[in-house]
């Protein structure tokens, strides 16, 4: 670990010197690139330097502890004890900082919610989840844009795709992907029997053309008349777009806009993100085929969370976390859930870092 930290410090010093040169200062793109890397390395380097400083203090205190003066020796041993404890905390912090950063954490998000099993109740639950995430996003100050929305009866949703733009959107929402289950008594249920329904949530990092190159020869683009509300242009102009990616068979339809050009642009945004997720899944499967509990690897058939209305309970099955604040959660107060999930998966990654460090 310390060899790696020493090399990081050397790289940091090289970047610091490079940023002061006229060649870099006269190249805005290169300056931004190096400055960004420098800012990413800075917390790790500062903590490493603190660790080295404390190690020197420990060595000095241990030397004093070897003194023949009993009073001085007692003071030195007490100082060694305190410094050693501090050194342990710093090492723990360094291990967390060494966890590889998810390159997608700063990306915007495509949030897809679809009604699953349960008919009308599933569609109503999909609508509940959409409102939950919308309210959470608004509290974070994020911007939302509906890319596709298919309504069901009584305020439910068959499907909704939303583009969420804001700092840290993917890092906070990435663990929401999976099957969400609801247990409640439908309003139409006269006997008071509890029904179980599901909805699926997919959180995709927004991919741009730099991330995913899509060749025109790999696309089939069909146009058709849009349906639903939209004024006189509905059913009279071929503004709706269906894009099929031939190599993978992924199909994206878009008809929210009156302009065919705008609908195609939105469809391509969704397609690129789905292709990006597919590529990430392949890489993750190759690296950790047997790793359990991975989120974002496409294993969405597994139930991740249950919302139980009779008990006002929300349980996340991946981490055995339960809260009885169901109403607050559905109102968008999911900060606690996001926090405990992030802590859990950070701890799991920390185990990997520690295993590498110890050679296990």
N, C-alpha and C positions, 0 to 999 in steps of 0.2 A: 504493500500500500504506500509506504513512504517513498519508494523509488518512483512510483507514479506521481505522487504529490510533488516531488522534487522536479520532475520533468514539466509538470504543469506550471510550477513557479518560474522555471526557465523560460517557458513559452510566454508567460505573462510579462516578464521583464523584456523579452524581445519585442513584443507588441507595444509596450510602453515606449520603447526607444523608437520603434518604427513610426508611431503616430506623430512623433516630433520632427520627422524628416519632411523636407519640402515636397519630395516626390509623392508621398501619401497625402499630404495636406492639399496638394493641387489636383488630387483625383477624388472628387466627392464620393463616388461609389465605393472605391477601395477604402476610403477613410471611414465610411459608415460601416462597412463590413468588419474592419479591424476593431473599431470602437465597440461594436456589438459583441464581438468575441471577447474583448477585454472586460466588458461589464459582466459577461457570463462567468468568466474565470475569477473575477475579483473576490466574491464571497469565499470561494474555496481557498484561494491563496491567503487571504486574511486569516482564515481559521487555521490554516497550516502554519503560518508564521506565529500565531498565538500558541499553537501546540509546541513549536520549537522553543519558544521563549519560556513556557512553563517547564519544559523538560530541562532547560538549563538551570532554572530556579530549583528544581528538584535535586539536580546533581550538586548544586552549591549547598543546599540544606542537608543533604546526606553527608557531605564532607564535614560540615559543622557538627553533625551528629556523632562523628568519630572523635570529637574533642574530649579531652580528659576532664574538662570542667562539667560536673554533673548538672548544674543549673543551665548552662549553655546547651548541653546535650538534650535536656528535656524540652527546651524551647525549640530546638532544631527538629526533634522527632515530631513534635506537634505540628510544626510547619510542613514537614514532609507528608504527614497524614492529610492535611488540608489540600496541599498541592497535588497529591496523587489522586484525590477524589476529583479535583478540578480537571486534571489531565484525562481522567476517564470520561468525564462529560464531554470534553472537547473531542475526544476520539469518536464518541458516539455521533456527535454532530458532523464530524468529518465523513463518517461512513454514510450518513444520510445525503450529504452533499455530493458524494461519489456515485450515488445512484444515477444511472444514465437518464437524462432528461427526455421525456417523450417529445419528439419533434413536432407532434401535432397539438401540443397543449395550448399554443397561442393561436391556433386556427379558429375560424368561425365554424359554425355547426349547421348541418342539415338534420333536423329532427323529424323523424317519420313515426307516426302513430297510426296503428291499424286495429280495427275491431277484430277480435279472435272468435273463439267459441262462445256461444251464449246468445246468439241472435240479437234482439233489440237491446237486451241488457248489456251485451258486449259493446254495442255502439254507444250507449249512454256512458259506459265506463271510459271508452276512448275519448269521449267529450270531456269527462272529468279530468283525465290525465292531461289533455290539451290545455285546459284552463289552469291546471296546477303548474305546468311548466311555463305557461305564458306569464302568470303572475310572478313566478320566481324570476324569470328573465327580466321583467319590468323592474323588479326591485333591485336587480343588479345594474340597471341602467343600460341594458342591451337593446339593440334594435331588432324588431321582428318583421319578417316579410313572408306572407303566405304564398307558397309556390303552387300548391294544389290542395283543394279541399272538396271532399265528397260527403255530403250530409245524409243522415238517415232521419227517421221520424223522431219526434218528441225531443229534438235538440241533440240527438246523438250524432256520431260521426263514423262513417265507414272508413275513411282515411283522411289524414292531413299531413302535408309536408311543409315545414316552416324553415326558413333560413334565419338563423340567429347570429347576429353580428355583435361582437363585444369582446373585450379583453378577458381572457381566461375562460371563454365559453366552453370549449371542448374539455379543458382540464377539469371543470366542475361537473360536466354532464356525462362524461364518457362512461361512467359506471352505471348509467341508467338503462343501457341496452339490455333487452331481454323480455321475457314474458311476465307481465304483471297480472295478478289474479285478484278479483274482487268477490267478496262473499256478503250478500245482503238480500233483503226481502224486497222483491220488485213491487211497485205500487199496484200492479195488476194482479198480484198474488193474494187471493182471498183467504187462503188457508194459513198464511204467515210463514210459508216454507222458505228457507234460505236457499237462494240460487248461487251457483258459482259460475262466473264468466271470466274471460281473459281479454287482454289487449296486448299487442306487441309494440315495443318501443325500439327504434333504431336511432343511434346517435352517430352520425358520420362526420368526420372532419371535412370541411369544405375544401375541395381540391380545385386548383386553377390549372391553366394550360401548362404551366411550368412543371407541376406535379405529374400530370397525366396528359400525354399527347394522343389525341384521337384522330385517326386518319379518316378522311372523307370516304375512302373506298370501303371502310369497315362499317359504314352507316347506311341504313335505309330509312329515309324520311318520308312519311306519309302525311298528307294534310286532309282534314275533313271538317265538316261544319260543326261548330261548337253547339252544345246543348245547355239548357238551363237559363237562368236569368242573365241578361246582357243587352236587352234592348232590341232594336230593329235588326241589328247585324246578325243576331242568332239565326242559325239555319239558312243564312243567305250568303255568307262568305266563308271560304275555306281558311279560317284563321287558326283552328286547332291543329296541333302538331303531335305526331307519334314518331319517336326516334327509336330505332332498333339497332343495337350494337351487334352486328352479325357474328363476330368471333365468340362472344359470351352468351348471346341470346337475351341480354338485358333490354327491357322495353320501358321507355318513359313517355308518358302522355302529358300534354300540357294544353289547357284551353282557357285559363283564367283571363288572359289578355285578349283584346280585340285585334291586336296586331300579330300576324303570323311570325314576324321577325322576333318580337318580344317573347312569344311563346317558345320559339325554338331556342332562344338564349337561355330561358329558364330551364328548359328540358336538358340542355347540354350541361348546365350547372349541376343538376341532379345526377345525370349520367356520369360525369367525371368523378363525382364524389363516391358513387357506387363502385366504379372501377377502381378507384383509389383504395376503398375499403377492401375490395376483393384482392388487390395486390398485397395489402398489409396482412390479410388473412393468410395468404400463401407463405409469406415470410415468417409469420408467427408460428404457423404449423411446422415449417421446416426447422425452426430454431427450438421450439418447445412442444413437440408433438404429444408428449404425455403429461404436460403440466396441467393440473386441474385448477378450476376456479378462474381461468383467464376470462376477462371481460373484453369484448371487442374482437373476439376471434371467430364470430359467426355462430357460436353455440347458443342460439336464441330459443331452442326448443326447451331449455331448462327454465323452470319457474324461478324467478329471482325474488319476488316480493308479493306479499298478500295484504290486501286492504280489507279488514273485517269490520263491517258496519255495526253489527249487534254488540261487539265488544269495544268499539271505537279504537281498534288496534291496527297498527301497521307493523309488519314483521318483514325484515330483510333476511332471507334464508341463507344467503352467502356468508353472513357474519353473525347470524343468530342475534340480531339487534331488534328490539321491540320498543315501540313507543305507543302510548295510548292517547296521542294527540291527533287522531285521524282528521278531524275537521280542519285543524291548523295546517296539516300536511297538504290536504287537498286544496287549501287556500294559497298554496305556494310557499309555505314555510318549510322548505326541505333542506335548509342549511345544515341542521344537525345530521340528517341522513348523509348528505354530501360529505360532511366532515368526518364521520366515523368510517365511511367507505374509503375515503382518501387515506386516512390514517392506517387502516387495515392493509390496503394494497401497498402502501409505502413500506410498512413493516415486512411484508412478504418479499418485496424487492431488496430490502435491507438484508434479509437472510441470504439472498443470492450473493450480495456483495461480501458479506462476512464469510460465506463458504469459499469464495474465490480467495479471499485474504488468508484464510487458514489452510487452504489447500485441500478442503474436504470435497 
